[in-house]
Amino acid sequence: MAHGTGYIFAFAAGVCLVCSLGLAVTSQALKERQQVNIKRDFQKNVLLALDLPGDGQPPLVGEQIEAMYAERVKLVVIDTTGVVQEGKVKADVESARAAAKGTDNPVALMPVYTRVDDGNVVNYAIEANGVGLWGPISGFIALGSDGYSVTGATFFASKETPGLGYEITQPKFTQQFKKAAGKRIHDGTSPRGIGVKKPGTTAGLCPGDEIAYCVDGVSGATITGDGVDAMVAEAVVAYEPYLTHIRNGGGS
């Protein structure tokens, strides 16, 4: 049975409408689960930077992530002078970040994620944000209670190329920031970044004590490595007033 052009267009429109409604309903139904997964992924990366649950321990999943984060991580919010802003929460940091977006003004509030063991702060994770080859990259750099030594790191690079720039999120790269690697962000006189060098060349390009301020980059991902280099250096400078307070014996 032949149908006219009007019928065909109406039928196609009806199919599109039904499909659109189905997608909208599915998206709405999954929205809460998506938000939970985003939250847990963020918390997991903070925990990993702070070396939780620790080497040799099984990876945390689902509600285990939220439980350990709530038990072992304390958020401290600071201003640009390194002074702790009591009563401020993550939402305040996000608002300050939004207010500074598109301007040359520094973000007025910054988060510090502290690891608490038996009531004592043992290390600190600071945020770093930058730009890779294809889009934004970010991460957490964990520092020891001395305010000098690097004890861990995790990175986000969702838009970087798998097998290339995306490799900064993988253990082969992040393990270079573990405590045993002996990296530092201050030489005793001034703050220092962590230079990302051509793979396999850190021993030659950063001889002697300079090796404490270098890591091997990822082959074929020079621009992403430069982005990590720049964002870590920028974060170290931004957090320096607070870290100076820590080095001088101040608590969080």
C-alpha positions as a Markdown table, in Angstrom:
| # | Residue | x | y | z |
|---|---|---|---|---|
| 1 | Met | 0.0 | 0.0 | 0.0 |
| 2 | Ala | 1.5 | 3.3 | -1.1 |
| 3 | His | 1.6 | 6.3 | 1.2 |
| 4 | Gly | 1.8 | 9.9 | 0.4 |
| 5 | Thr | 4.7 | 12.2 | 1.2 |
| 6 | Gly | 2.8 | 13.7 | 4.1 |
| 7 | Tyr | 2.3 | 10.4 | 5.8 |
| 8 | Ile | 6.0 | 9.5 | 5.4 |
| 9 | Phe | 7.1 | 12.7 | 7.0 |
| 10 | Ala | 4.5 | 12.4 | 9.8 |
| 11 | Phe | 5.6 | 8.8 | 10.5 |
| 12 | Ala | 9.3 | 9.8 | 10.6 |
| 13 | Ala | 8.5 | 12.7 | 12.9 |
| 14 | Gly | 6.6 | 10.4 | 15.2 |
| 15 | Val | 9.5 | 7.9 | 15.3 |
| 16 | Cys | 11.9 | 10.8 | 16.1 |
| 17 | Leu | 9.6 | 12.1 | 18.8 |
| 18 | Val | 9.3 | 8.7 | 20.5 |
| 19 | Cys | 13.1 | 8.1 | 20.3 |
| 20 | Ser | 13.8 | 11.6 | 21.7 |
| 21 | Leu | 11.4 | 11.1 | 24.6 |
| 22 | Gly | 13.0 | 7.7 | 25.3 |
| 23 | Leu | 16.5 | 9.2 | 25.4 |
| 24 | Ala | 15.3 | 12.1 | 27.6 |
| 25 | Val | 13.7 | 9.7 | 30.1 |
| 26 | Thr | 16.7 | 7.4 | 30.2 |
| 27 | Ser | 19.1 | 10.4 | 30.6 |
| 28 | Gln | 17.0 | 11.7 | 33.5 |
| 29 | Ala | 16.8 | 8.3 | 35.1 |
| 30 | Leu | 20.6 | 7.9 | 34.9 |
| 31 | Lys | 21.4 | 11.4 | 36.0 |
| 32 | Glu | 21.7 | 10.7 | 39.7 |
| 33 | Arg | 23.8 | 7.6 | 39.1 |
| 34 | Gln | 26.1 | 9.7 | 36.8 |
| 35 | Gln | 26.5 | 12.3 | 39.5 |
| 36 | Val | 27.4 | 9.7 | 42.0 |
| 37 | Asn | 30.0 | 8.2 | 39.7 |
| 38 | Ile | 31.5 | 11.6 | 39.0 |
| 39 | Lys | 31.7 | 12.3 | 42.8 |
| 40 | Arg | 33.3 | 8.9 | 43.5 |
| 41 | Asp | 35.9 | 9.3 | 40.7 |
| 42 | Phe | 36.9 | 12.7 | 42.1 |
| 43 | Gln | 37.2 | 11.2 | 45.6 |
| 44 | Lys | 39.1 | 8.2 | 44.4 |
| 45 | Asn | 41.7 | 10.4 | 42.7 |
| 46 | Val | 42.1 | 12.5 | 45.9 |
| 47 | Leu | 42.6 | 9.2 | 47.9 |
| 48 | Leu | 45.1 | 7.8 | 45.4 |
| 49 | Ala | 47.1 | 11.0 | 45.5 |
| 50 | Leu | 47.2 | 10.8 | 49.3 |
| 51 | Asp | 48.3 | 7.2 | 49.1 |
| 52 | Leu | 45.0 | 5.7 | 50.3 |
| 53 | Pro | 44.2 | 2.9 | 50.9 |
| 54 | Gly | 48.0 | 2.2 | 50.5 |
| 55 | Asp | 50.3 | 0.0 | 48.5 |
| 56 | Gly | 49.3 | -3.7 | 48.4 |
| 57 | Gln | 45.7 | -2.9 | 49.4 |
| 58 | Pro | 42.8 | -3.9 | 47.2 |
| 59 | Pro | 41.3 | -1.0 | 45.2 |
| 60 | Leu | 38.2 | 0.7 | 46.7 |
| 61 | Val | 34.9 | 0.4 | 44.9 |
| 62 | Gly | 31.5 | 2.0 | 45.2 |
| 63 | Glu | 30.5 | 3.1 | 48.7 |
| 64 | Gln | 34.0 | 2.1 | 50.0 |
| 65 | Ile | 35.4 | 5.1 | 48.2 |
| 66 | Glu | 32.9 | 7.5 | 49.9 |
| 67 | Ala | 33.4 | 5.9 | 53.3 |
| 68 | Met | 37.2 | 6.2 | 53.3 |
| 69 | Tyr | 37.1 | 9.7 | 51.9 |
| 70 | Ala | 34.7 | 10.8 | 54.7 |
| 71 | Glu | 36.8 | 9.1 | 57.3 |
| 72 | Arg | 40.4 | 10.0 | 56.2 |
| 73 | Val | 40.1 | 13.2 | 54.2 |
| 74 | Lys | 39.5 | 16.7 | 55.5 |
| 75 | Leu | 38.9 | 19.7 | 53.1 |
| 76 | Val | 40.6 | 22.9 | 54.1 |
| 77 | Val | 39.8 | 26.1 | 52.2 |
| 78 | Ile | 42.4 | 28.8 | 52.0 |
| 79 | Asp | 42.6 | 32.3 | 50.4 |
| 80 | Thr | 45.4 | 33.6 | 48.2 |
| 81 | Thr | 47.5 | 34.6 | 51.2 |
| 82 | Gly | 47.4 | 31.0 | 52.6 |
| 83 | Val | 45.0 | 31.8 | 55.4 |
| 84 | Val | 42.5 | 29.1 | 56.3 |
| 85 | Gln | 38.9 | 30.2 | 55.8 |
| 86 | Glu | 36.9 | 28.5 | 58.4 |
| 87 | Gly | 33.4 | 27.4 | 57.5 |
| 88 | Lys | 34.1 | 27.4 | 53.8 |
| 89 | Val | 33.2 | 24.3 | 51.7 |
| 90 | Lys | 33.8 | 23.0 | 48.2 |
| 91 | Ala | 30.8 | 24.9 | 46.9 |
| 92 | Asp | 32.5 | 28.2 | 48.0 |
| 93 | Val | 35.6 | 27.2 | 46.0 |
| 94 | Glu | 33.5 | 26.5 | 42.9 |
| 95 | Ser | 31.8 | 29.8 | 43.2 |
| 96 | Ala | 35.1 | 31.6 | 43.6 |
| 97 | Arg | 36.4 | 29.7 | 40.5 |
| 98 | Ala | 33.4 | 30.7 | 38.5 |
| 99 | Ala | 33.8 | 34.3 | 39.5 |
| 100 | Ala | 37.4 | 34.4 | 38.3 |
| 101 | Lys | 36.8 | 32.6 | 35.0 |
| 102 | Gly | 37.4 | 34.8 | 32.0 |
| 103 | Thr | 39.3 | 37.4 | 34.0 |
| 104 | Asp | 42.9 | 37.9 | 35.0 |
| 105 | Asn | 42.0 | 37.7 | 38.7 |
| 106 | Pro | 43.3 | 34.8 | 40.8 |
| 107 | Val | 40.8 | 32.4 | 42.2 |
| 108 | Ala | 40.0 | 33.9 | 45.7 |
| 109 | Leu | 39.6 | 30.5 | 47.4 |
| 110 | Met | 41.6 | 27.2 | 46.9 |
| 111 | Pro | 41.1 | 23.7 | 48.3 |
| 112 | Val | 43.6 | 21.6 | 50.2 |
| 113 | Tyr | 42.7 | 18.0 | 50.8 |
| 114 | Thr | 44.4 | 16.7 | 53.9 |
| 115 | Arg | 45.0 | 13.1 | 54.9 |
| 116 | Val | 44.2 | 12.5 | 58.6 |
| 117 | Asp | 45.7 | 9.5 | 60.4 |
| 118 | Asp | 44.6 | 9.1 | 64.0 |
| 119 | Gly | 43.6 | 12.7 | 64.2 |
| 120 | Asn | 46.9 | 14.0 | 62.7 |
| 121 | Val | 47.4 | 15.5 | 59.3 |
| 122 | Val | 50.2 | 13.5 | 57.6 |
| 123 | Asn | 50.1 | 15.0 | 54.1 |
| 124 | Tyr | 48.3 | 17.5 | 51.8 |
| 125 | Ala | 46.9 | 17.3 | 48.3 |
| 126 | Ile | 46.8 | 20.6 | 46.3 |
| 127 | Glu | 44.9 | 21.1 | 43.1 |
| 128 | Ala | 46.6 | 21.8 | 39.8 |
| 129 | Asn | 44.8 | 22.9 | 36.6 |
| 130 | Gly | 46.2 | 23.5 | 33.1 |
| 131 | Val | 45.8 | 22.8 | 29.4 |
| 132 | Gly | 47.0 | 19.8 | 27.4 |
| 133 | Leu | 47.0 | 19.1 | 23.6 |
| 134 | Trp | 43.2 | 18.8 | 23.2 |
| 135 | Gly | 41.7 | 20.4 | 26.3 |
| 136 | Pro | 41.9 | 20.9 | 30.0 |
| 137 | Ile | 44.0 | 18.7 | 32.2 |
| 138 | Ser | 44.1 | 18.7 | 36.0 |
| 139 | Gly | 45.4 | 16.8 | 39.0 |
| 140 | Phe | 46.3 | 16.6 | 42.6 |
| 141 | Ile | 49.9 | 16.9 | 43.9 |
| 142 | Ala | 50.3 | 15.4 | 47.4 |
| 143 | Leu | 52.9 | 16.8 | 49.7 |
| 144 | Gly | 54.4 | 15.5 | 52.9 |
| 145 | Ser | 53.8 | 17.2 | 56.3 |
| 146 | Asp | 57.2 | 19.0 | 55.8 |
| 147 | Gly | 55.7 | 21.0 | 53.0 |
| 148 | Tyr | 58.7 | 20.2 | 50.7 |
| 149 | Ser | 58.5 | 16.5 | 49.6 |
| 150 | Val | 56.1 | 15.1 | 47.0 |
| 151 | Thr | 54.4 | 12.0 | 48.2 |
| 152 | Gly | 51.9 | 11.3 | 45.3 |
| 153 | Ala | 49.9 | 12.6 | 42.4 |
| 154 | Thr | 47.0 | 11.8 | 40.2 |
| 155 | Phe | 45.9 | 13.4 | 36.9 |
| 156 | Phe | 42.8 | 13.9 | 34.8 |
| 157 | Ala | 43.1 | 14.1 | 31.0 |
| 158 | Ser | 39.8 | 13.1 | 29.6 |
| 159 | Lys | 40.3 | 14.7 | 26.2 |
| 160 | Glu | 43.9 | 13.7 | 25.6 |
| 161 | Thr | 44.8 | 10.9 | 23.1 |
| 162 | Pro | 44.7 | 7.4 | 24.4 |
| 163 | Gly | 48.1 | 5.8 | 24.3 |
| 164 | Leu | 49.7 | 9.3 | 24.2 |
| 165 | Gly | 48.7 | 12.3 | 26.4 |
| 166 | Tyr | 46.2 | 10.2 | 28.3 |
| 167 | Glu | 49.1 | 8.2 | 29.7 |
| 168 | Ile | 49.7 | 10.9 | 32.3 |
| 169 | Thr | 46.7 | 9.4 | 34.2 |
| 170 | Gln | 48.4 | 6.0 | 34.3 |
| 171 | Pro | 50.6 | 4.5 | 37.1 |
| 172 | Lys | 53.7 | 4.4 | 34.9 |
| 173 | Phe | 53.7 | 8.2 | 34.9 |
| 174 | Thr | 52.1 | 9.0 | 38.3 |
| 175 | Gln | 54.4 | 6.6 | 40.2 |
| 176 | Gln | 57.3 | 9.0 | 39.5 |
| 177 | Phe | 55.6 | 11.3 | 42.1 |
| 178 | Lys | 55.5 | 8.7 | 44.9 |
| 179 | Lys | 57.3 | 9.4 | 48.1 |
| 180 | Ala | 60.1 | 6.8 | 47.3 |
| 181 | Ala | 60.9 | 8.8 | 44.1 |
| 182 | Gly | 62.3 | 11.7 | 46.2 |
| 183 | Lys | 60.6 | 14.6 | 44.3 |
| 184 | Arg | 60.4 | 18.0 | 45.9 |
| 185 | Ile | 58.6 | 21.3 | 45.2 |
| 186 | His | 61.0 | 23.6 | 47.1 |
| 187 | Asp | 64.8 | 23.7 | 47.2 |
| 188 | Gly | 65.0 | 25.4 | 50.6 |
| 189 | Thr | 65.2 | 28.9 | 49.1 |
| 190 | Ser | 62.3 | 29.1 | 46.6 |
| 191 | Pro | 59.4 | 27.0 | 45.2 |
| 192 | Arg | 60.1 | 24.7 | 42.3 |
| 193 | Gly | 58.0 | 22.9 | 39.9 |
| 194 | Ile | 58.4 | 19.4 | 38.6 |
| 195 | Gly | 59.8 | 19.5 | 35.0 |
| 196 | Val | 58.5 | 16.9 | 32.6 |
| 197 | Lys | 61.4 | 15.9 | 30.4 |
| 198 | Lys | 61.8 | 13.8 | 27.3 |
| 199 | Pro | 61.3 | 10.1 | 28.3 |
| 200 | Gly | 64.4 | 8.4 | 29.5 |
| 201 | Thr | 66.5 | 11.6 | 29.8 |
| 202 | Thr | 65.9 | 12.9 | 33.3 |
| 203 | Ala | 69.3 | 11.5 | 34.5 |
| 204 | Gly | 71.1 | 13.5 | 31.8 |
| 205 | Leu | 69.0 | 16.6 | 31.8 |
| 206 | Cys | 68.6 | 16.8 | 35.5 |
| 207 | Pro | 71.8 | 15.6 | 37.0 |
| 208 | Gly | 72.6 | 15.5 | 40.7 |
| 209 | Asp | 70.2 | 17.2 | 43.1 |
| 210 | Glu | 68.1 | 18.4 | 40.1 |
| 211 | Ile | 66.7 | 15.0 | 39.6 |
| 212 | Ala | 64.4 | 15.8 | 42.5 |
| 213 | Tyr | 62.6 | 18.3 | 40.3 |
| 214 | Cys | 62.2 | 16.2 | 37.1 |
| 215 | Val | 60.1 | 13.3 | 35.8 |
| 216 | Asp | 60.1 | 11.4 | 32.5 |
| 217 | Gly | 57.3 | 12.4 | 30.2 |
| 218 | Val | 55.3 | 10.3 | 27.8 |
| 219 | Ser | 56.6 | 9.4 | 24.3 |
| 220 | Gly | 54.8 | 11.4 | 21.6 |
| 221 | Ala | 53.0 | 13.6 | 24.2 |
| 222 | Thr | 55.3 | 16.6 | 24.4 |
| 223 | Ile | 52.5 | 19.2 | 24.6 |
| 224 | Thr | 50.6 | 17.3 | 27.3 |
| 225 | Gly | 53.8 | 17.0 | 29.2 |
| 226 | Asp | 54.4 | 20.7 | 28.9 |
| 227 | Gly | 50.9 | 21.3 | 30.2 |
| 228 | Val | 51.7 | 19.2 | 33.3 |
| 229 | Asp | 55.0 | 21.0 | 33.8 |
| 230 | Ala | 53.3 | 24.4 | 33.6 |
| 231 | Met | 50.3 | 23.5 | 35.8 |
| 232 | Val | 52.3 | 22.0 | 38.6 |
| 233 | Ala | 54.7 | 25.0 | 38.6 |
| 234 | Glu | 51.7 | 27.3 | 38.8 |
| 235 | Ala | 50.0 | 25.4 | 41.6 |
| 236 | Val | 53.2 | 25.3 | 43.6 |
| 237 | Val | 53.5 | 29.1 | 43.4 |
| 238 | Ala | 49.8 | 29.6 | 44.2 |
| 239 | Tyr | 49.9 | 27.4 | 47.3 |
| 240 | Glu | 53.3 | 28.7 | 48.5 |
| 241 | Pro | 51.9 | 31.0 | 51.2 |
| 242 | Tyr | 50.0 | 28.1 | 52.7 |
| 243 | Leu | 52.9 | 25.7 | 52.4 |
| 244 | Thr | 55.2 | 28.3 | 54.0 |
| 245 | His | 52.8 | 28.3 | 57.0 |
| 246 | Ile | 53.0 | 24.5 | 57.1 |
| 247 | Arg | 56.8 | 24.6 | 57.0 |
| 248 | Asn | 56.9 | 27.0 | 59.9 |
| 249 | Gly | 55.0 | 24.6 | 62.0 |
| 250 | Gly | 51.4 | 25.8 | 61.4 |
| 251 | Gly | 48.7 | 23.2 | 61.3 |
| 252 | Ser | 45.6 | 23.1 | 59.1 |
